[in-house]
Amino acid sequence: MPSKKFLPYIYLILTILLGGVLRFYKLDWGEGYFFHPDEYHIAGAVNRLINSGITTNPKLFSYGSFGVYLIYIIFKTFSLFTKSLNIFIVGRTLSAFFSTLTLINIYLIAKILFTKNKYFPIVLTLTAAFIPGLIQQAHFLTPESFMTFWITLSAYFLLKYQLKSSKFLNLILSAMSLGFAGGVKISSFAVLPFVVMFLFLSKLKRKKILSNFFNTVFYIVVSFFSFAAVFPYSIIDLKNFMQTSVYESSLSMGKVMVFYTRSFTDSIPIIFQILRIFPYTLGVVLTIFSLFGIVATFYRFFKNKNKQRGILIILLGYLFSFFIFNSILFTKWTRFMHPTIPFFIIIAFLGIAELSDLFRNDKFKKISLIFLSAILIIPTVIWGLMFFSIYIKSDVRITASEWVLKNIPQNTLILTETGNTLEVPLKGSFAIIPFDFYNLDNNTIIFNKLLSDLASSDYFIIQSRRIYMNHNKDQFPNVYNFYDALFSGKLGFREIKSFSSFPKLEVDGLKLETDDEKAEETWSVFDHPVIRIFEKTKSYPLNYYEQLLRR
């Protein structure tokens, strides 16, 4: 039996290992197919480094090159021992690795905040292990897991700097971590204005002005050089870096419209994230506790007049820097909110601690702490397990493709939707027409082609919610009318099969399942879209289809 002194560390190690299992399990989901378009961008950059032999420029400026270099180094190192490496899997492994390390950062930050109860930070970390938003990004070769690790590490060292009599090494490490985060993804610097203000204004006295100014400038310089060290071609190839940055900025602000940003038309900042992102990435209960926790954190800030104020400012500063910056963008993809998740978890538990502190009696305080924690943890763990089930099952697109192989004759003409990385059916000798619905309303040639394709096709397959949920009648009347006629049966097709992989948990005959298709679309379309297969039951002349689509 281990000594009680070591029990917290044993529980922490078990918690991290559990979180690791949830992140590393089934990194080869998709069974050889890769459905996330951003994975191809990063894998392509790594391939350029591998195949060039000389250049160190991955020529990828939409993201930083730090993650690309790490994947490249790991790939080249392990290639000495095996020739069966896959860049996608190496990248996903690093995503899972950094996501697991982020749990340690969350624990370290929680340990600073919650000093009265040594088990409370472990319970908080255990909750973080089951968060669906963290688990999902760990299964993608995308920059968010890398980025969030460095951001939370930066916050941790800044908290240490605030507490440990302004020990300078912590300031250096915080600045370096933020620079590395920027080297993964430039938007990491959204927190820099807050850090600059915090360093200059904290403990501001007449004798401290020069010292604060020096610390602030030093932080910026160290961040910049750390960023440049891991993303050197942002300086060396400044022209391409700036051109890409201007384009990505225009895209994010909605100045440049592309087909995959149409879902954000008329979306309301903050409200959109609260209703369409956080109930899925965090879970409904944790979202509610987090919102309450923000109020409780402000209350605690005004109640305290000691060093804890600085800690709370840092916590809120990191949270709101990323939350506000990404909320006001036109493009509101789920992964943009990934860096906020650790801070929302911590703040939710701050709210619990604040509520329990209302009881003066220690016994009631302890009971309320356990009770409130249970109310938060149990549904969060359940939701995490429900989401994790997606990676236990066969990918829905593979299941759908196998059904098509067995139930639809070969060489059959199948009309489907273009704009996806890969389309169902993934196998078979079918005559597939991947139709461009995105330009149906602004191109007469495409419109006329659809009429003939409808007349000749035998089946139609909806690949995900991306088209039919994103095109309203006012802006895209032809697209809207097509899907309205399809679902009503007027088009002469009927739905014969649908395939879904919704978050689900089954225990002893009890089944919990959540239809999450109405979340922000990237939450589902890359790893668990709904596939719908329609069979033609009646053919119509071309003028009938034209009247139906133009009505």
Secondary structure by P-SEA (a helix, b strand, c coil): cccccaaaaaaaaaaaaaaaaaacccccccccccccaaaaaaaaaaaaaaaaccccccccccccaaaaaaaaaaaaaaccccccccaaaaaaaaaaaaaaaaaaaaaaaaaaacccccaaaaaaaaaaaacaaaaaaaacccaaaaaaaaaaaaaaaaaaaacccccaaaaaaaaaaaaaaaaaccccccaaaaaaaaaacccccccaaaaaaaaaaaaaaaaaaaaaaaccccccaaaaaaaaaaaaaaaaacccccccccccccccaaaaaacccccccccaaaaaaaaaaaaaaaaaaaacccaaaaaaaaaaaaaaaaaaaaaacccccccccccaaaaaaaaaaaaaaaaaaccccaaaaaaaaaaaaaaccaaaaaaaaaaacccccccaaaaaaaaaaaccccccbbbbbccccccccccccccccccccccccccaaaaaaaaaaaacccbbbbccccccccccccccaaaaaaaaaaaacccccccccccccccccccccbbbbbbccccccccccccbbbbbbbbbcccccaaaaaaaaac
